[in-house]
Amino acid sequence: MSGQRTHDAAAPSTEVLVAGGGLVGLTAALVLRHHGVAVTVVERRRTTSPQPKARRCHVRSMEIFRELGLAGLVRDAARELAGHDHMAAGRTLAQAEQLPLWLPAGPAGPVSDISPELPCLLAQDALEPLLREAAVAAGATVRFGTELAGFGQDDDEVTAQILDVGSGRRERITARYLIAADGARSSVRAALGIGRSGRGVVGRPSVSVYFRADLADVVRGREFNLCQIDHPDAPGGLASVDGRRRWVFMSPGGTAGRDWPALLRTALGVPAPDLEVLSVLPWQAEMRVADRYSGGRVHLAGDAAHVMPPFAASGANTGIADVHNLGWKLAAVLRAEAAPALLDSYDAERRPAGWFAADQSSRRTRDLRGLAEGPDPALAHPLILAAGGFQYPAGALVPDPRRASDPEPVTEFSPAGRVGTRIPHRWLDQARTQSTIDLAGLGWALVTGIKARPDADRPDVDRPDAGRADPDRPNAHRLDACRLHADFLPAGQCLLLRPDHIIAWRGADPAAAASVLAALLHPQSAPSATAEDAARSGGGISPLPATRPG
């Protein structure tokens, strides 16, 4: 893939070009359209994935879909596997027993209401078409059967050469930025010369056998997400795709000389006369993270940025969080609401998060009986991965010096509204329709703590109009203001909430928030003063006028 720029003034243009139309690329398009950015997605495949690879949407991904207005659609599409949260284990499927449902605990007992959205099981081949249809409906240009054949960039734009796979026709398209969501073998990453680091190969080679067989009567009353098969002639893991007819068997070893229908029937322990093998895919678990997530106007996301073993179901979920982080930043820069230097925070935040998820995934065990008894206490708490509990060490945020010795814990799930973390979920109404997660979205929010009313049995919240956008300053990033009673925000304290639900700053002076926000959005516009200076001084930064990006 060429890295040389070839300018073509007649080439069609878009604000952001996304290479790759899988789960991450399509979510990128949805996030960008949510923020009003023109986006074009190109995908070399003619259709969405026929393989049920990624199957679990963590609560953090569901929160992102909630913001995009898609959580209900995703959950409805996942109804076939509703209630299939258990694990199972046995010599064969017929002999397997459902394992107790392990519920993670917090400091005060079982964790409940960790999110306004529950996780769900939905195979990639069912989720991708839903996201593709939603992206097109939102106004994204989505071109399947179209490959990114080359690109170049300069200070102003990216010029890409795209290839129609069917006709062989080539054309050029220009974009302000390029998102590479083109998978583990990313040609974009290779063209940028970005290396990868990590543990490399993890464990033995494996094979995933996707097959069809009506096993509803076999599993009735013992429904599961994953079943560990211990038969000496057919060990492996059986994953439920729809709970009835579609299954994936993950077997250690290679593919040579193996009679897959016979092996599957051995693992199942039943004749399964209608069994049909649909595909056999060899794979090798790896842990590799890109050494840089950005190169000029090009940003890596998803498997292009990080590959990890599937044992924590974090690969696609981490990629979805990548583009949720990147999307609002690109929109702010493209609208001249932020300086281009804001985009440096994407690598500063998401690369450590990607490394953490990949490392934790490589440490996980495939022994489901052990998992049913609870995780290894030396590992990160499962909800840290599932609910986005990783704390950004640096980026578009102002570390709280008062809590420097109190970082977000990793081995327990104990969100407390620390800077660099997702805001803790608390319901804001008795009907449980509004969450603290909903306080941000398209804009930023200034949340101020207030004392609870004597009769209050839930967090109080109100939204004065004072923080709304100024119509005379169309380039000013919107800052909504609200007052909240919640256990993680004492009266008189306030926090600045980013569009991606991340807390960027905490302090005692609400008047300082505007200056902190300006400094975060324009990190190079006032070199003599930083966001941390603003937080300490309570204001005083007068950012330079917003300039066009790049």
C-alpha positions as CSV (number, residue, x, y, z in Angstrom):
1,M,0.0,0.0,0.0
2,S,1.4,3.3,-1.1
3,G,2.2,5.9,1.5
4,Q,2.8,8.6,-1.2
5,R,0.3,11.3,-1.7
6,T,-1.1,11.9,-5.1
7,H,-3.4,14.9,-5.2
8,D,-6.5,14.8,-7.4
9,A,-8.6,18.0,-7.1
10,A,-11.5,16.2,-8.7
11,A,-11.6,13.3,-6.2
12,P,-14.8,13.1,-4.1
13,S,-14.3,14.0,-0.5
14,T,-15.5,13.1,3.0
15,E,-14.5,14.3,6.4
16,V,-13.5,10.9,7.7
17,L,-12.7,7.7,5.7
18,V,-13.0,4.4,7.6
19,A,-11.1,1.4,6.2
20,G,-13.0,-1.7,7.4
21,G,-16.7,-2.4,7.7
22,G,-16.7,-4.8,10.6
23,L,-18.0,-4.2,14.1
24,V,-15.4,-1.5,14.9
25,G,-15.5,0.3,11.5
26,L,-19.3,0.4,11.5
27,T,-19.5,1.6,15.1
28,A,-16.9,4.3,14.1
29,A,-19.3,5.5,11.4
30,L,-22.2,5.6,13.8
31,V,-20.3,7.6,16.4
32,L,-19.1,10.0,13.8
33,R,-22.6,10.5,12.4
34,H,-23.9,11.0,15.9
35,H,-21.5,13.9,16.1
36,G,-22.5,15.2,12.7
37,V,-19.4,14.2,10.8
38,A,-19.5,13.1,7.2
39,V,-18.1,9.6,6.9
40,T,-17.4,7.0,4.3
41,V,-16.8,3.3,5.1
42,V,-15.0,1.0,2.6
43,E,-15.0,-2.7,3.1
44,R,-13.4,-5.2,0.7
45,R,-15.9,-8.0,1.6
46,R,-19.1,-8.0,-0.4
47,T,-21.2,-8.8,2.7
48,T,-21.0,-8.5,6.5
49,S,-19.2,-11.3,8.3
50,P,-20.7,-14.8,7.8
51,Q,-18.9,-16.1,10.8
52,P,-20.3,-15.8,14.4
53,K,-17.0,-14.7,15.9
54,A,-17.4,-12.1,18.6
55,R,-20.5,-13.0,20.5
56,R,-20.5,-10.9,23.7
57,C,-21.4,-7.2,24.0
58,H,-20.0,-6.1,27.4
59,V,-21.9,-3.5,29.4
60,R,-19.6,-0.7,28.2
61,S,-20.4,-1.5,24.5
62,M,-24.1,-1.5,25.4
63,E,-23.7,1.9,27.0
64,I,-22.2,3.2,23.8
65,F,-25.0,1.7,21.8
66,R,-27.4,3.3,24.3
67,E,-25.9,6.7,23.5
68,L,-26.4,6.0,19.8
69,G,-30.0,5.0,20.3
70,L,-29.3,1.3,19.4
71,A,-29.3,-0.6,22.7
72,G,-32.9,-1.7,22.3
73,L,-32.3,-2.9,18.8
74,V,-29.2,-4.8,19.8
75,R,-31.0,-6.4,22.8
76,D,-34.0,-7.4,20.7
77,A,-31.7,-9.0,18.1
78,A,-30.0,-10.9,21.0
79,R,-33.2,-12.3,22.5
80,E,-32.5,-15.9,21.4
81,L,-29.6,-16.1,23.9
82,A,-31.3,-14.1,26.7
83,G,-30.7,-16.1,29.9
84,H,-27.8,-18.1,28.5
85,D,-25.3,-16.6,30.9
86,H,-24.3,-19.8,32.6
87,M,-21.2,-21.9,31.9
88,A,-21.4,-25.7,31.7
89,A,-18.9,-28.5,31.8
90,G,-18.8,-32.3,31.3
91,R,-17.3,-35.2,29.4
92,T,-19.7,-34.6,26.5
93,L,-22.5,-32.1,25.9
94,A,-25.0,-34.8,26.8
95,Q,-23.3,-35.3,30.2
96,A,-22.5,-31.7,30.9
97,E,-23.9,-29.9,33.9
98,Q,-24.7,-26.2,34.2
99,L,-22.2,-24.5,36.5
100,P,-23.4,-22.0,39.2
101,L,-23.6,-18.5,37.9
102,W,-20.7,-16.6,39.5
103,L,-21.7,-13.1,40.5
104,P,-18.9,-10.7,41.1
105,A,-19.0,-8.9,44.4
106,G,-18.1,-5.4,45.5
107,P,-16.9,-4.1,48.8
108,A,-20.4,-4.3,50.3
109,G,-21.5,-7.6,48.7
110,P,-22.8,-8.5,45.3
111,V,-22.5,-5.8,42.7
112,S,-25.8,-4.8,41.2
113,D,-26.8,-2.0,38.9
114,I,-23.4,-1.5,37.5
115,S,-24.8,0.0,34.3
116,P,-28.0,1.1,32.8
117,E,-27.5,-1.6,30.2
118,L,-26.9,-5.3,30.8
119,P,-24.5,-7.3,28.7
120,C,-25.9,-9.5,25.9
121,L,-24.9,-12.3,23.7
122,L,-25.2,-11.6,20.0
123,A,-23.0,-13.2,17.3
124,Q,-21.0,-11.0,15.0
125,D,-22.9,-12.3,11.9
126,A,-26.1,-11.0,13.4
127,L,-24.8,-7.7,14.9
128,E,-22.9,-6.4,11.8
129,P,-25.9,-6.2,9.5
130,L,-27.8,-4.3,12.2
131,L,-24.9,-1.8,12.6
132,R,-24.6,-1.5,8.8
133,E,-28.2,-0.7,8.3
134,A,-28.1,1.8,11.2
135,A,-25.0,3.5,9.8
136,V,-26.7,4.0,6.4
137,A,-29.9,5.2,8.0
138,A,-27.8,7.8,10.0
139,G,-26.3,9.1,6.7
140,A,-23.0,7.3,6.5
141,T,-21.8,6.2,3.0
142,V,-21.1,2.5,3.3
143,R,-19.4,0.8,0.4
144,F,-18.9,-3.0,0.6
145,G,-17.0,-4.8,-2.1
146,T,-14.6,-1.8,-2.0
147,E,-11.0,-2.0,-0.9
148,L,-8.6,0.6,0.3
149,A,-5.8,0.0,-2.2
150,G,-3.5,2.9,-1.3
151,F,-3.3,6.2,0.5
152,G,-1.1,9.2,1.2
153,Q,-1.3,12.2,3.4
154,D,0.0,15.7,3.8
155,D,-0.7,18.5,6.3
156,D,-4.2,19.1,5.0
157,E,-5.8,15.8,4.0
158,V,-5.5,12.1,3.2
159,T,-5.9,11.0,-0.4
160,A,-6.9,7.4,-0.8
161,Q,-7.1,5.1,-3.8
162,I,-10.1,2.7,-3.5
163,L,-10.8,-0.4,-5.7
164,D,-14.1,-1.8,-6.6
165,V,-13.4,-5.5,-6.0
166,G,-16.0,-6.7,-8.6
167,S,-15.2,-4.4,-11.6
168,G,-11.6,-3.6,-10.8
169,R,-12.4,0.1,-11.2
170,R,-10.2,2.5,-9.2
171,E,-11.0,5.9,-7.9
172,R,-9.6,8.5,-5.5
173,I,-11.2,9.9,-2.5
174,T,-10.0,12.6,-0.2
175,A,-10.6,12.9,3.6
176,R,-9.5,15.0,6.4
177,Y,-8.7,11.9,8.5
178,L,-8.5,8.1,8.0
179,I,-9.5,5.5,10.6
180,A,-7.9,2.1,10.0
181,A,-10.3,-0.6,11.3
182,D,-8.9,-3.1,8.7
183,G,-8.1,-5.9,11.1
184,A,-5.2,-7.7,12.6
185,R,-3.3,-7.8,9.3
186,S,-3.9,-4.1,8.7
187,S,-2.3,-2.9,5.5
188,V,-2.7,0.7,6.8
189,R,-0.6,-0.1,9.9
190,A,2.0,-1.7,7.7
191,A,2.1,1.2,5.3
192,L,2.7,3.6,8.2
193,G,5.6,1.4,9.4
194,I,4.0,0.9,12.9
195,G,5.3,-2.1,14.7
196,R,3.7,-4.2,17.5
197,S,4.8,-5.4,20.9
198,G,3.4,-7.9,23.3
199,R,3.5,-11.5,24.4
200,G,3.1,-12.7,20.8
201,V,1.7,-16.2,20.4
202,V,-0.3,-17.4,23.4
203,G,-1.0,-21.1,23.9
204,R,-1.5,-23.8,21.3
205,P,-3.0,-23.5,17.8
206,S,-6.7,-24.0,17.8
207,V,-9.6,-24.6,15.3
208,S,-13.1,-23.2,15.4
209,V,-15.7,-25.4,13.8
210,Y,-18.9,-23.7,13.0
211,F,-21.7,-26.2,12.6
212,R,-25.5,-26.6,12.5
213,A,-27.4,-29.2,14.5
214,D,-30.7,-29.1,16.3
215,L,-29.6,-29.6,20.0
216,A,-32.5,-27.8,21.7
217,D,-33.7,-30.9,23.4
218,V,-30.1,-31.8,24.5
219,V,-29.5,-28.5,26.3
220,R,-33.0,-27.7,27.5
221,G,-32.8,-26.8,31.2
222,R,-29.0,-26.6,31.0
223,E,-28.7,-23.6,28.7
224,F,-25.3,-22.0,28.5
225,N,-23.0,-19.6,26.9
226,L,-19.9,-21.8,26.9
227,C,-19.6,-25.5,27.7
228,Q,-16.2,-27.1,28.5
229,I,-16.0,-30.6,26.9
230,D,-13.5,-33.0,28.6
231,H,-13.8,-36.1,26.4
232,P,-10.2,-37.4,25.9
233,D,-10.9,-37.9,22.1
234,A,-12.6,-34.6,21.6
235,P,-11.7,-31.9,24.2
236,G,-12.6,-28.3,23.6
237,G,-15.2,-25.7,24.2
238,L,-18.7,-25.5,22.7
239,A,-20.1,-22.0,22.2
240,S,-23.8,-21.4,21.8
241,V,-24.6,-19.1,18.8
242,D,-28.4,-19.2,19.0
243,G,-29.1,-21.7,21.8
244,R,-30.7,-24.2,19.4
245,R,-29.2,-24.8,16.0
246,R,-26.0,-22.9,15.5
247,W,-22.8,-23.8,17.5
248,V,-19.1,-23.2,17.4
249,F,-16.7,-25.9,18.7
250,M,-13.2,-24.7,19.6
251,S,-10.7,-27.5,19.5
252,P,-7.0,-27.4,20.3
253,G,-4.6,-28.5,17.6
254,G,-4.6,-28.3,13.8
255,T,-7.0,-29.3,11.1
256,A,-5.0,-32.0,9.2
257,G,-6.5,-35.5,9.1
258,R,-9.5,-34.9,11.4
259,D,-12.9,-36.2,10.7
260,W,-14.9,-33.2,12.0
261,P,-18.4,-34.7,11.9
262,A,-17.2,-37.7,13.8
263,L,-15.2,-35.6,16.3
264,L,-18.2,-33.3,16.9
265,R,-20.6,-36.2,17.5
266,T,-18.1,-37.6,20.1
267,A,-18.0,-34.2,21.8
268,L,-21.8,-33.9,21.7
269,G,-22.4,-37.5,23.0
270,V,-25.5,-37.7,20.8
271,P,-26.0,-38.9,17.2
272,A,-27.0,-35.5,15.8
273,P,-28.2,-36.9,12.4
274,D,-28.8,-33.4,11.0
275,L,-25.2,-32.2,11.9
276,E,-23.7,-30.0,9.1
277,V,-20.2,-28.5,9.3
278,L,-20.4,-25.0,7.9
279,S,-16.8,-23.9,8.2
280,V,-13.5,-24.9,9.8
281,L,-11.2,-22.0,10.7
282,P,-7.7,-22.5,12.2
283,W,-6.5,-19.7,14.5
284,Q,-3.8,-18.9,17.0
285,A,-4.3,-16.8,20.1
286,E,-1.9,-13.8,20.1
287,M,-1.3,-10.7,22.2
288,R,0.1,-7.8,20.1
289,V,-0.5,-4.1,20.5
290,A,0.6,-1.4,18.1
291,D,3.5,0.7,19.2
292,R,1.6,3.8,18.0
293,Y,-2.1,4.3,17.5
294,S,-1.7,7.3,15.2
295,G,0.4,8.4,12.3
296,G,-0.3,11.9,11.1
297,R,-3.9,12.0,10.0
298,V,-4.4,8.2,10.3
299,H,-5.6,6.5,13.4
300,L,-5.7,2.7,14.2
301,A,-8.7,1.1,15.9
302,G,-9.8,-2.4,16.8
303,D,-7.7,-5.3,15.7
304,A,-5.5,-3.0,13.6
305,A,-4.4,-1.6,16.9
306,H,-4.5,-4.6,19.2
307,V,-5.1,-8.4,19.0
308,M,-5.8,-10.5,22.0
309,P,-6.9,-14.0,23.0
310,P,-10.7,-14.4,23.1
311,F,-10.9,-15.7,26.6
312,A,-12.2,-12.4,28.1
313,A,-14.4,-11.5,25.1
314,S,-12.6,-8.2,25.0
315,G,-11.3,-7.8,21.5
316,A,-14.3,-6.3,19.7
317,N,-15.5,-4.5,22.9
318,T,-12.1,-2.8,23.2
319,G,-12.3,-1.7,19.6
320,I,-15.8,-0.3,20.0
321,A,-14.4,1.8,23.0
322,D,-11.5,2.9,20.8
323,V,-13.8,4.6,18.2
324,H,-16.1,6.0,20.9
325,N,-13.1,7.8,22.3
326,L,-11.8,8.9,18.9
327,G,-15.1,9.9,17.4
328,W,-15.9,13.0,19.5
329,K,-12.3,14.2,19.3
330,L,-12.3,14.1,15.5
331,A,-15.6,15.9,15.5
332,A,-14.3,18.6,17.8
333,V,-11.2,19.2,15.7
334,L,-13.2,19.1,12.4
335,R,-15.6,21.7,13.8
336,A,-12.7,23.9,14.9
337,E,-13.9,23.5,18.5
338,A,-10.6,21.9,19.4
339,A,-6.9,22.1,18.3
340,P,-5.5,19.2,16.3
341,A,-3.3,18.4,19.3
342,L,-6.4,17.1,21.1
343,L,-6.0,14.0,18.9
344,D,-2.7,13.2,20.6
345,S,-4.8,12.1,23.6
346,Y,-6.2,9.2,21.6
347,D,-2.9,7.3,21.7
348,A,-2.2,8.5,25.2
349,E,-5.5,7.0,26.5
350,R,-6.4,4.1,24.2
351,R,-3.0,2.5,23.8
352,P,-2.6,1.8,27.6
353,A,-6.2,0.6,27.7
354,G,-5.6,-1.7,24.7
355,W,-2.5,-3.1,26.3
356,F,-4.3,-3.7,29.6
357,A,-7.2,-5.5,27.9
358,A,-4.8,-7.6,25.7
359,D,-2.6,-8.5,28.7
360,Q,-5.6,-9.4,30.8
361,S,-7.1,-11.5,28.0
362,S,-3.8,-13.4,27.6
363,R,-3.8,-14.2,31.4
364,R,-7.3,-15.7,31.4
365,T,-7.8,-19.4,31.7
366,R,-10.1,-21.6,29.6
367,D,-10.9,-23.8,32.6
368,L,-14.6,-22.9,33.0
369,R,-14.9,-24.8,36.3
370,G,-12.2,-22.5,37.7
371,L,-14.0,-19.5,36.4
372,A,-17.2,-20.6,38.0
373,E,-15.5,-20.5,41.4
374,G,-14.4,-17.0,40.8
375,P,-11.4,-15.5,39.0
376,D,-7.8,-15.7,40.1
377,P,-7.5,-12.9,42.7
378,A,-4.3,-11.7,41.0
379,L,-6.3,-10.9,37.8
380,A,-8.2,-7.7,37.2
381,H,-11.8,-7.9,38.4
382,P,-14.0,-9.0,35.4
383,L,-16.1,-5.9,35.7
384,I,-13.0,-3.7,35.1
385,L,-12.9,-5.2,31.6
386,A,-16.7,-5.4,31.1
387,A,-17.7,-2.0,32.4
388,G,-14.7,0.1,31.1
389,G,-13.1,0.4,34.6
390,F,-9.6,1.1,33.3
391,Q,-8.3,4.5,34.4
392,Y,-6.6,6.6,31.7
393,P,-3.1,7.6,33.0
394,A,-2.9,10.7,30.8
395,G,-4.7,12.4,27.9
396,A,-7.5,14.9,27.7
397,L,-7.9,15.1,31.4
398,V,-6.5,16.8,34.5
399,P,-5.2,14.4,37.2
400,D,-6.5,15.1,40.6
401,P,-3.5,15.8,42.9
402,R,-5.6,15.1,46.0
403,R,-6.2,11.5,44.8
404,A,-2.8,10.7,43.4
405,S,-2.3,8.0,46.0
406,D,-5.8,6.6,45.3
407,P,-5.9,5.2,41.8
408,E,-8.8,3.2,40.5
409,P,-8.4,-0.3,41.9
410,V,-7.9,-3.2,39.4
411,T,-8.6,-6.3,41.5
412,E,-11.9,-5.0,42.8
413,F,-14.7,-3.1,41.1
414,S,-15.1,0.1,43.1
415,P,-15.8,3.1,40.9
416,A,-15.7,6.3,42.8
417,G,-15.7,9.0,40.1
418,R,-12.0,9.3,39.8
419,V,-10.5,11.4,37.0
420,G,-9.8,9.3,33.9
421,T,-12.6,6.8,34.6
422,R,-16.1,6.3,33.3
423,I,-18.6,8.1,35.5
424,P,-20.2,5.6,38.0
425,H,-23.7,4.6,37.1
426,R,-26.5,5.7,39.3
427,W,-30.2,5.9,38.4
428,L,-31.6,9.4,38.3
429,D,-35.3,8.6,38.4
430,Q,-37.5,6.1,40.1
431,A,-38.6,4.6,36.8
432,R,-34.9,3.8,36.1
433,T,-34.9,5.3,32.7
434,Q,-32.1,7.9,33.1
435,S,-28.6,7.2,34.3
436,T,-25.6,9.3,35.2
437,I,-24.1,7.8,32.0
438,D,-26.7,9.8,30.1
439,L,-25.5,13.1,31.5
440,A,-23.0,13.5,28.7
441,G,-23.2,12.6,25.0
442,L,-22.9,15.1,22.2
443,G,-21.4,17.7,24.6
444,W,-19.6,18.0,27.9
445,A,-21.3,18.3,31.2
446,L,-20.4,20.1,34.4
447,V,-21.8,18.1,37.3
448,T,-22.0,19.8,40.7
449,G,-22.6,17.9,43.9
450,I,-25.5,18.9,46.1
451,K,-26.8,17.7,49.5
452,A,-29.6,15.2,49.4
453,R,-33.1,16.1,50.4
454,P,-34.2,14.5,53.6
455,D,-36.9,12.5,51.8
456,A,-34.6,11.5,48.8
457,D,-34.3,7.8,48.1
458,R,-32.3,8.3,44.9
459,P,-29.9,10.7,43.4
460,D,-31.3,14.2,42.8
461,V,-30.5,15.9,39.5
462,D,-31.6,19.1,37.9
463,R,-30.3,20.8,34.7
464,P,-30.3,24.6,34.8
465,D,-30.1,26.3,31.4
466,A,-27.0,28.3,32.4
467,G,-24.6,25.8,30.9
468,R,-26.2,25.5,27.5
469,A,-24.5,26.5,24.3
470,D,-24.0,30.1,23.5
471,P,-25.7,30.7,20.1
472,D,-23.3,33.6,19.5
473,R,-20.3,31.3,19.7
474,P,-21.1,28.5,17.3
475,N,-17.6,27.0,17.7
476,A,-17.8,26.8,21.5
477,H,-18.1,23.1,22.6
478,R,-21.4,22.8,24.4
479,L,-21.1,22.5,28.2
480,D,-24.3,21.4,29.9
481,A,-24.6,22.1,33.6
482,C,-26.4,19.9,36.1
483,R,-26.6,19.5,39.9
484,L,-26.5,16.0,41.3
485,H,-26.7,14.2,44.6
486,A,-24.7,11.0,44.4
487,D,-22.5,9.1,46.8
488,F,-19.4,9.6,44.7
489,L,-19.7,13.4,44.4
490,P,-19.8,15.3,47.7
491,A,-21.7,18.5,48.0
492,G,-19.6,21.4,46.9
493,Q,-17.5,19.2,44.6
494,C,-17.9,19.2,40.8
495,L,-16.6,17.2,37.9
496,L,-16.2,17.8,34.2
497,L,-17.7,15.0,32.1
498,R,-16.5,14.4,28.5
499,P,-18.8,13.3,25.7
500,D,-17.5,9.7,26.0
501,H,-18.7,9.5,29.7
502,I,-15.1,9.9,31.0
503,I,-14.4,12.3,34.0
504,A,-11.8,14.8,32.8
505,W,-11.5,16.9,35.9
506,R,-12.7,17.3,39.5
507,G,-12.6,20.4,41.6
508,A,-14.4,22.7,44.1
509,D,-14.9,25.7,41.9
510,P,-17.4,25.4,39.1
511,A,-16.2,28.7,37.6
512,A,-12.9,27.0,36.8
513,A,-14.6,24.4,34.5
514,A,-14.8,26.6,31.5
515,S,-11.1,27.4,31.6
516,V,-10.2,23.8,32.2
517,L,-12.4,22.8,29.2
518,A,-10.8,25.4,27.0
519,A,-7.3,24.2,27.9
520,L,-8.2,20.6,27.3
521,L,-9.6,21.3,23.9
522,H,-6.7,23.6,22.9
523,P,-3.6,22.0,24.5
524,Q,-1.2,24.0,22.3
525,S,-3.1,27.3,22.2
526,A,-1.8,28.6,25.5
527,P,1.7,27.1,26.0
528,S,2.4,29.0,29.2
529,A,-0.7,27.6,31.0
530,T,-2.1,24.1,31.1
531,A,-5.4,22.6,32.1
532,E,-3.8,21.7,35.5
533,D,-2.8,25.3,36.0
534,A,-6.4,26.3,35.3
535,A,-7.7,23.8,37.8
536,R,-5.4,25.2,40.5
537,S,-6.0,28.8,39.7
538,G,-9.8,28.6,39.2
539,G,-9.6,30.1,35.7
540,G,-7.7,32.8,33.9
541,I,-6.8,30.9,30.6
542,S,-7.9,32.9,27.6
543,P,-7.4,30.4,24.7
544,L,-6.4,31.7,21.3
545,P,-9.2,31.9,18.7
546,A,-10.0,28.5,17.3
547,T,-8.3,27.7,14.1
548,R,-9.1,25.3,11.3
549,P,-7.6,21.8,11.9
550,G,-4.3,20.8,10.6
